């Protein structure tokens, strides 16, 4: 049997060797993380100028404030408004008495008034200016008249969800209904028949009664009966989904829901919908604004489908989750500090709307806001864009554990108090690290399948580091900031890196921009031969609010140029006949002992100008070894199939002549075998040879590259006297095919 083992070890070495070789002053300090944060609103400041050439990094425009509450408090903190002025100005715009753009200048991305209503109701309880309180009460009665006030002006509609054509009403009624809304729908005078302004549908869903009040007067938004049906269906779907959730181990609380299409008209800007809670009602109102209809009509036009209601039903599910929050997180909600809890109230409403409608990804519109704002702000300073965090936590923890995590948040306090609570949650450090990496690699699983489109990753200009500019860089991260840097290594050198970590406990890792998943500590050396090399460097910490995770990075640039062989750049596939010759060579002197049966599949290398490469395998090779008995027993036939599967990432250095040096960065390649001896399966012999090893972190080899013929030859085992493996160029672009 010695022949069998010699053959097996030789072939193992040949394949393994191939895989190993081919996979294989004063400190300059960027702005301290958090330095450009605008405060409680959670918006990042204007980026500082950068000397990075255009086109190297993803570019994004600074987004507007995420929501109305962010914009209002931003102006209050800037001293442009008092809190009273902010509340009154904003409520007047919602009541149709003023212009949002004239009040705010730059409109926020979402003009959701739910937080504004909560803050205004809080002022009614705690505020000191009686004139302001009276004005707030007047405006709230206009913005959100009670369902009971509407009933005298409404009648039941068709009991089915398809209520038929709308009734035609005189223009006088249309104007009168709008006037009545502006007055808060006062009770009709005795003996006077009220004008009919609404019909409503009602249905019991589980323990909740859902009513939809829809107008029978003309609206410029283009309301049709189909929107009342869509609102009803969306509320039903949301109630059914949310009723299956638990908070702190207890079944979720769901009560009655009234959905009302507003008759108010707005000069400019608009909200999609609001939830105007007051006290602890058994009924939750959702007021639907014209923008919810007009924006859906735009989506219908783009899709070419007049029956598409994706954005609209997603809005209803979002707002109904605010109802869920009120019913199940009452203590946090009743602090009337929506600004404090905004980071999870809006983020979870975006996420759970997608739980109701997994294939409607309306929340993806917030990804660019996350990209920009998260580069310098902790999660508790953000808002809607936090949906990505809750999508990740919901997938990892399960939705019930996620809700229980939120249920333990302190009722009041500060953002630092929320960060302190989060830092004490079980495994939060590893969860946040995993979230950061998943975001950077585009691997946050979406509720509807696939992944959130979070790549390429945005790096704030002030964190794009040209390492050759200075030998020292002071880097760092504040708690719950997804702090990332873009490191640029100019071509023509090998850079030495030394890190000195200090401060709070944290996690740091880097990878080449072109190699998702290849996260490792910052390498001791980074070669940059044919092109500039770009690395992401990630730093995160979940320590209490006072913690700061720091890294003093020292860069050494050796003298002399690093050679570049342009011939290597591109995509190369294994020439299978050369592999057959390669595998048969050790047995050339013993004819009949070894027979290569077949080989095929993918064996591909991508050499990039940046000095990085990617290996891709989905390859098999099968062979037969025959050892005659020679009169001493039966013949022995060994049949084996070796399979190589998976990707690898690494860096390479060429001396410009014929020597290559490889450093393995990420090895996800698996090598397995199926072996039979005289028809008897003996399993995977690579398991039997554990410890033999086939991938090395570093290796060197002799190569030759012919640019005209498009042939690359790698002499992977010269010590064994084997012929080189040949690879054929299939593209000069390492990203194609």
Secondary structure by P-SEA (a helix, b strand, c coil): caaaaaaaaaaaaaaaaaaaaacccccccccccccccccccccccccccccccccccccccccccccaaaaaaaaaaaccccaaaaaaaaaaaaacccccccccccccccccaaaaaaaaaaaaaccccaaaaaaaaaaaaaacccccccccccccccccccccbbbbbcaaaaaaaaaaaaaccccccccccccccccbbbbbcccbbbbbbbbcccccccccaaaaaaaaaaaaaaaaaaaacccccccccccbbbbbbcccccccccccccccccccccbbbbbbcaaaaaaaaaaaaaacccccaaaaaaaaaaaaaaaaaaacccccccccccccccccaaaaaaaaaaaacccccccccaaaaaaccccccccccccccaaaaaaaaaaaccaaaaaaaaaaccccccaaaaaaaaaaccaaaaaaaaaaaaaaacccccccccccccccccccccccccccccccccccccccccbbbbbbbbccbbbbbbbbbbccccccccccccccccccccccccccccbbbbbbbbbbbcccccbbbbbbbbbbbbcbbbbbcccccbbbbbaaaaaaaaaaccccccccccccccccccbbbbbcccccbbbbbbbbbbbbbbbbccccccbbbbbbbbbbbbbbbbccccccccbbbbbbccccbbbbbcccccccccccccccccccccccccccccccccccccbbbbccccccbbbbbbbbbcccccccc
